[in-house]
Amino acid sequence: MDREEFETYLNANSRVVAIFRSQALAYQHSKNRQRPASKRWSETAVANAVDKMVSQFIDNVYDKLKANVKENKLHPYESWGEVNTFSDSLLSDFL
């Protein structure tokens, strides 16, 4: 399973990405409010920062899982079947 398939799988089977995105958005808005008025980011810039954080989060989770899941060459999706339960426990590591 490559990274894009993993992201699709996570979005379809887990709330991890949605929870992380929500918390990242709150963090970026808080950080933006602390900036001087003349240096505050637009909503587009805040959204881009959140997208970057989410992408890095997914990359980190994917790398951790890939190191711990041995992929079955004949049935690759079966080896990733444990990802949904494991991803929720990983969420607590990253949040």
C-alpha positions as CSV (number, residue, x, y, z in Angstrom):
1,M,0.0,0.0,0.0
2,D,1.5,3.3,-1.0
3,R,1.1,6.6,0.9
4,E,-1.9,7.8,-1.1
5,E,-3.8,4.5,-0.7
6,F,-3.0,4.7,3.0
7,E,-4.4,8.2,3.3
8,T,-7.6,7.1,1.5
9,Y,-7.9,4.1,3.8
10,L,-7.4,6.3,6.9
11,N,-10.0,8.8,5.7
12,A,-12.5,6.1,5.0
13,N,-12.0,3.9,8.1
14,S,-10.8,6.2,10.9
15,R,-11.4,9.6,12.3
16,V,-7.7,10.1,13.1
17,V,-7.1,12.6,10.2
18,A,-10.3,14.5,10.9
19,I,-9.4,14.9,14.6
20,F,-5.9,15.9,13.8
21,R,-7.1,18.4,11.2
22,S,-9.5,20.0,13.6
23,Q,-6.8,20.4,16.3
24,A,-4.3,21.7,13.8
25,L,-6.8,24.3,12.6
26,A,-7.4,25.4,16.2
27,Y,-3.7,25.6,16.8
28,Q,-3.1,27.7,13.6
29,H,-5.9,30.1,14.4
30,S,-4.5,30.5,17.9
31,K,-1.1,31.1,16.6
32,N,-2.5,33.6,14.0
33,R,-4.3,35.6,16.7
34,Q,-1.0,36.1,18.5
35,R,0.6,37.7,15.5
36,P,0.5,41.5,15.1
37,A,-2.5,42.6,13.1
38,S,-0.3,43.7,10.1
39,K,1.3,40.2,10.0
40,R,-1.7,38.0,10.4
41,W,-2.2,35.3,7.8
42,S,-5.2,35.1,5.5
43,E,-7.6,32.1,5.8
44,T,-5.9,30.6,2.7
45,A,-2.5,30.8,4.4
46,V,-3.9,29.2,7.6
47,A,-5.6,26.5,5.5
48,N,-2.3,25.8,3.7
49,A,-0.4,25.5,7.0
50,V,-3.0,23.1,8.3
51,D,-2.8,21.0,5.1
52,K,1.0,20.8,5.5
53,M,0.7,19.7,9.1
54,V,-1.9,17.0,8.1
55,S,0.4,15.8,5.3
56,Q,3.3,15.6,7.7
57,F,1.2,13.7,10.2
58,I,0.1,11.2,7.7
59,D,3.7,10.7,6.5
60,N,4.8,10.1,10.1
61,V,2.0,7.6,10.8
62,Y,2.6,5.8,7.4
63,D,6.4,5.6,8.1
64,K,5.8,4.2,11.6
65,L,3.3,1.6,10.3
66,K,5.3,0.6,7.3
67,A,8.2,-0.2,9.5
68,N,6.0,-2.4,11.7
69,V,3.8,-4.1,9.1
70,K,5.2,-6.8,6.9
71,E,3.2,-6.7,3.7
72,N,1.9,-9.9,2.3
73,K,2.8,-9.8,-1.5
74,L,-0.1,-12.0,-2.5
75,H,-2.8,-10.1,-0.4
76,P,-1.3,-6.7,0.4
77,Y,-4.5,-5.2,1.9
78,E,-4.8,-8.1,4.4
79,S,-1.5,-7.1,6.0
80,W,-2.8,-3.6,6.5
81,G,-6.1,-4.7,8.1
82,E,-4.8,-3.9,11.5
83,V,-4.2,-0.3,10.6
84,N,-7.6,1.0,11.7
85,T,-7.2,-0.2,15.3
86,F,-3.5,0.7,15.4
87,S,-4.0,4.2,14.0
88,D,-6.3,5.2,16.9
89,S,-3.5,4.3,19.4
90,L,-1.0,6.2,17.3
91,L,-3.2,9.2,17.4
92,S,-2.5,9.6,21.1
93,D,1.3,9.5,20.3
94,F,1.0,12.5,18.0
95,L,-1.5,14.6,19.8
